[in-house]
Amino acid sequence: MSPSSDWLQKIPDCRGLRVTVMGLGTFGGGVAATRFLVERGAVVTVTDLRSANDLADSLAQLQATPPARVHLGEHRENDFTEADVVVVSPAVPPDNRFLQIATAAGARLTSEINLFCQGCPARIIGVTGSNGKSTTASLIHCLLQAAGVRSWLGGNIGESMLPRLGEIAPDDLVVLELSSFQLEQLDAIGWSPDVAVVTNFAPNHLDRHGTLAAYEKAKQTILRWQQLGDVAVLNADDAVVREWPAKGRVVHFGESAEVEVGVQIRGEELYLGTDAGTRVVSASASSLPGDHNRSNIAAAVAAIHAAGVSVRPESIGPALQEFRGLPHRLEIVGAIAGRLFVNDSKATTPEATQAALEVFRRPVMLIVGGADKGVDLGPLAAAIASRVKGAALIGAVAGELDRLLADCNPEGALQRHVAGSLEDAVSWAFRISDEGDVILLSPGCSSFGWFRSYVERGRQFVQLFDRLRSDAGPREGG
């Protein structure tokens, strides 16, 4: 194969390298990788199973740096047999036959996140977990900025960081949210972050990983390749995570954490051990609801402390007060006729929906369901049956949830509706709700099947709210 196989050392000079980008996608990673490699002289072929119409926005972003070839609607074997490197989308499973063809032909497999991590000059704080990783990563970034540290936020949240590589200085800190799919790819190059944060662990993505053990192995990549000088920030309240092996220093957070080696949660206060003694940080200034968000705040405080940044209560308090959470995560949309609409479309696991239900003391009309990821929905059904007034069931798992809820609620007190669309679900929930109820979109499942992403699902929920509002009268809240 030509050029030389030590292609990793050729970044940022990739002249003559034959690269196939597998999966242009619509989230920016494929576009960023393509532009990054074209700008550095690589001969890039883009291939995606979707059509030009589906990928119109992504293709438009490549006009200034066009790849050598674009093959859409199919994958061609020669794009993989004639490549030196294949940049793989996280959505592509590792047993894909075209990847096997590429490997057999001698190509090297990598990904957008791999390229960034290999080229990043700054220390990286990596955040993973089955739930809460986006909020925790955003909180870390927010607290670092409040402490006067120049920081960057990317990975599985927001836009690709590859275009920013030239702007990142060695003294900066980079915060990356890392999914199990991205960690699976990073494992292949033996990479873990300088500071690794694990929020929790619960069954997820079993449709992709096959078994719980395989999913856990992918998640543990965040610790596997750390060195003695690195730090692992682990949830002491999670019986699985607190036992994960770590090579570097371990810092715990949670109610079970010891103050001397972590951040302990006591009600609204966080207790942190420092060289000068115990420091107390109040989490009460935060507007983020629920006990799970208190844990996310504790993880963020532990992470910046582990990174060597001074934890100053006088800067953390105002930062928490200003932090408004993430779009599509317990986002208050507004009220109509006394019904509060809340968009929690980012809740893509049963545990995230269960945590959302803990937040509200008002009756809840829940919109729940989506793609089938092979996880046990029994605990979610039990939580719905015990806490929810009515449930509109959507997506591929609607039938299974309906059966489980019938078993959990034999007296029929819980009102149920298998909806044919999100519009049907919202309309039904509004129609049978009463003044004072919460109409909550918290699906507990991925969006695929009905929507391209949780973002599209959440936006449609907001649009449906706006339509109802225009029919019902002026908006009552925001």
N, C-alpha and C positions, 0 to 999 in steps of 0.2 A: 504494500500500500504506500502511497505517497500523498502528502509529505511525511516527514518523520513522525514516529508514533509518540514522541514527547510533546504532543500538542498542548498539554496544559501549560508548559513553559512558554508557549508562543503567544499567550494572551498578554498584552492586547494586539499582538501582531499575528494575524491568522491568514496571511497571504497564501493563496493557493489551496487552502484546506477545503476539502469537499464535505459540506455539511448538509444533512437533511434535517429540517425542522418538522417533526411529526406532531401535528396538531397546532394550527395557527390559533384557533379558539377565539373567544370573544372577551376574555378577561384581562388581556394585555400581556401575559407572559410570553406567548408565542410571537407576538409582534415585537416585543422588546428584545427577545433573543435573536430574531431575524435581523433587526436593525443593528444590534450590537455586533453581530458577526459580519454582516455586509460592510459596515463601516471599517472593519479591521481586515478587509481583503479576502474574506472567505467566499467561496463559490457556493451559494446557498440555494437549496431546493426546498420549497414549502409544500407539504402534502397534508390534506385534510379531507375527511369523509364528507364534510358538509359542502353545500353549494356556494357559488360566488354570491348569490343573493343573501344567504344566511350569514356570510362573512363580509358583507359589504363594508361595514365600519372598520373592521380590522384591515382589510385590503387597502382602504383609503389611507390608512396611516403608514403604508409602505411605499407610497408614491415617490417620496424623496429618496428612499433607499431601497429600490426594488430588488428582490432576489433574482437569481439567474433563471429559475423556473418555478412555476406555481402549478401544482396538480391537485385539482379539487374533485370531490365526488367519488374518489377512489384512492387506494394506495397502489403504487407500482413497484414490483419487486426490484427493478434496477435502481430505484431511488435508494434502496437499502443495501444492495450488493456492491454498489459503486461509491458508497460514502465512506469517508474516513471517520466521521463523527455523526451520530444521530442525537439530536436534542429532542427529548421525549416529554410530551405534556404529562403532568401528574395524573390526568384522567386515564392514561393508557396503562392497563395492567402489565406487570412485568412478563407474563407468559404470552403476550401478544405474538402471533406467528411472524409478523414482520420484524419485530425486535430479535426474534430467534434467528431469522434470516440474516439480519445485519451482523449479529454477533458471530455467526458461523463464517461470515465473509471477512471478519477481522475488524469491523467497525467498533469504535468506542461509544458507549451510551452515556449521555449526560442529560442535564436539565437546566432550565433557566435559573432555578435556585442554586444549583451546583455551581454554575458559572459565576453567580454573584458571590457566593461564599468563598470560592477559591480566589477571587480577585479583590475582595474587600480588605482595605488596609486598616480598618478600625476593629476594636473588640465588638463582639456580637453577643447580645442577650437574646437567647432563643426561648420561645414560649410555646408549650404544647399542652394538651389535655383534651379530654372528651367534651368538656364544657368550660366556658369562661375564658378561653384563650384569647379571643379577640378583645374582650373588655380588659383583661389583664395586660395584654401587650399595649393597648392604648393608654391605660393608666400609667404604666412604666414610662412610656414616652412623655406623657404629660408631667409626671413628677420629675423626670430628668430635666425637662425644660424649665420647670419652676426652680430647680436647683442651680440653674445657670449652665447646664451641660448641653452642648450642641449634640442633638440626637436626631436619628432618622427612624421612621417606622415603615415596615413593609413586610414582604413574605406573602402569607396567605391572606393578608388584609391589605386592601388598597391596591396601588399600582406597583408594577415591577420596579425593583431598585436598580436594575442593571443600568438604566440611563443615568443614574446618579453616581455611578462609581467614580467618575472623575472629580466630583465635588466633595466626596467624603474624605476627611482628614484623619490621620492616624490617632489623634486625640479625641475624636468623636466617639459616640456610642451608637450602635445600630441595634434596633429592636426588631426581631423577626417573629411573626406568628408562623408556626410550622405545623402543617397538617401531617397526618400519618402517611399520606401519599408522598409528600415532599421528603419526609424523613426516610422513607423507604429508598428514595433515590439518593439521598445524602449518605446512607449507609454504604452504598456501593463505592464511594470515594473515601470512606473512613473519616467523616467529618462530624464533629459536635461543637456547639457554641462554647464560648468562654464562660458564660453564665447560662445555665439551663434551668428553666422554670417549668414545673409540671403542676398544673392546677388540680387534676383529678384523673381518674380512669374508670370508664364504664364501657360495656359492649357497644360497638358502633362499627359501621362500614364492614360488617361481616359478609356482605354481598361481594365485596372486593377482596378482602383478606382471607376469606374462607373460614378461619377459625379465630376464636378469641386469643389463642396463643400467638398466632401470626400477627394479629392487630397489636397486641402488647409488644411483640418483638419490634415492630415498626416504630412504635412510640418510644421505646427504650433507646433508639438510635440517638436521641437527644443527649443521653448520658454515656453511651457505649464508647465513644472515641475521645472523651475528655481526658485531660492530663492532670497530674497532681496539683498543678497550680490553678486549675479551674474550679468552679463552684456549682453545686447542684442545689437548687431551691425546690424543696419537696413539700407536699401537703401532708402534714402530720396527722390530719384527721381522716385521711384516705388509707384504709388498711392495706391496699395493694401498693400504692405509690410510695408510702414511707419505707417499704421493704425493697424497693428497686436498688440494685447495686450501683455504687458510684465510686469512681477512682479519686475524685478530688474532694474538696471540703464540702460537707453537707450542711445546709441551713434549712431549718424547718419553719413552717408557718401554720397557724391554726390554733384552735382552742387547746389542743394537746401538745403544742410546741413548748419547749423549754426556753425561757427568756434568754438564758445565757448563750444559746446557739440558734437563735431565730427570732421570729415575731409571734408573740402569743396574743390571741384574741380574748379579751375579757369584756363582754358586752360591747359597748361602743368604743372601747379603748384598745389600742394596740401597744404592747409592751415589748421593747426592743433592747437587747443587751449591747452595750458599747464599751469601749475601753474606759470611758468616764463613768460608767454605771448604767443603770436602767433608764431608758428614755421612753416617755409616754407620748403617743400620737393619737389624737382623737379622730375617729372615722365618722363622727356624727355630722360633720360639715357636708358630707357627700349627699347628693340627691339620689344616688343609686339605691333602689329599693331591694330589700331581701337580705337574708343571712348569707346567701351565696355571693353577693357582691361585697359583703364585709370580708369574706375570704379572698376575693379577688384583690381588694385593696391591701390586705395583709401580704399577699404574694408580691404585689408591686413594690411595697415598702421593703420587703425582704430582698427583692431583686436589686434595687438600687443600692441598698446597703452592701450586698454581696459584690457589687461592681466597684465598691470603694468610694461611693458618693455619700457625702455627709447627709444624714437624715435630720432635717431641721423642721420641727413642728410648725414654726412660723411661716415656712414656705409651703408645706404639705397641706395645711388647712385651707388656705385660699385656693390652691390648685384643685383640691377635691371639690370645693364649693363651685368652682367654675366648670368642672368636668360634667358634661351633660349626657354622657353615655353614647352609645352607638346608634346610628339609624337602624331601624328594624329590630331593635332589642328593647323590649318593654317601652316602646316609644308611644307616648300619648298623642293620639291623632286629634282628638277633640270630642265634643259631646253633642248628641242630638236627642232632644226630648228627654233629657235626664239620663241617657245611656252614654257611658264613657267608652270610647273606642280606643283600643290599645293594639299596636302593631308589634308583635314579637315574632316576626317571620324568620328571624335568625335562629330561633329555637329549633334546631334540626335534629335533636336527640330527645328521647323520652325524658331523660333527667332534666334537660333544660326546661321542658314544659312543666314538669313536676315542681321545679324551683319557682317558675312563674306563678303557679297556682298558690304557692305559699305566700305570695306578696299581698294578695287581695283579700280583704275582709268583707267585701260586698259580693252579692250573688254574681256568678260568672256564667256567661254564655260563651262556650269555648268552640272555636273552629280548629279542628285538629286532623292530622293525617297527611299523607303524601306518598313518596316512593317507599318501596319495601326494601330495607337494608338488611333483612335477615335477623333483626334483633327481637328479643322477647318483649312483646307489648303488654303482657299481663300486668306488671307493676304500674304502667301508665294508666291502663284501664281501671285498676283499683283506685288510683289517685283521683281520676276523673269521677268515678262513681261516688266517692266520699266527699268531694269538694265542689262539684260543678252542678249548676241548675239545669243546663241543657247543653248538648254537644252536637254540632254539625260536623259530620265526618266526610273527609275529602280524600281524593287520590286512591292509589292502588291498595292501601291498607284499610280503606273504609269498611269493607265487608268484614274483615277480621276484627276490627275494633268494635263494630256493631255486635258481633257475636260475643266478644269478651265482655262488653258492657251489659249485654242481656244477662249473662251469667252472674256478673257482679251486682246487678240491680234487678232481681227477680220480681220485685213489687212494682216496677215500672215508674218509680218516682222521678227518675232521670229522663228528661225528654231527649229523644235522639232523632237525628235526621241524616240519612245518607244523601249527600248533595251531589248533583251532577256537574257543578262548577263552583268556583269561588263566589260568583255572583249569587248563585242559588243559596249557598251557605250563609252569606251575609244577610240576604233578604229574609231567610227563615229565622236567623238569630234575632234580627231586629223586630220581626213581626211578633214573635212570641215572648220577647223580653218585656220587662217592666221598668218603670222609672227607678233609677238607682242601680241598675245592673251594669256590669262590665261586659262588653262584647270584645272578646280577646282572641286574636289570631295568634296561636302558639302551636304550630303544627306537630312538633316532636319528631318530624321526619324531613328528609330532603325534599326538594321541590320538583325534581326531575320527573317527567311524565306530563305534567300539566304546565310547567313553567321552566324557563331556561336556568333560573337561579332563585335563591331566596329573595334577592333584591327585586326581581320582577314580580314575585308573589306579593311582597310587601307593598310595592308601588300600586299594584292592582287593588289591594285592600284599601289603600288610601284613596284611590280614584272612586271606588265604590262608596266609601264614606262621603266623599265630596258630592257624589250624585244624590245620595240619600239626603244630605244636608240641604242641597239646593231644592229638593222636593219638600223638605220638612220646614224650612225657614232658616233664619240666620244662625251662624255658628255660635255655639255656647261656650267654647273653651278651646285651648290649644296646647 
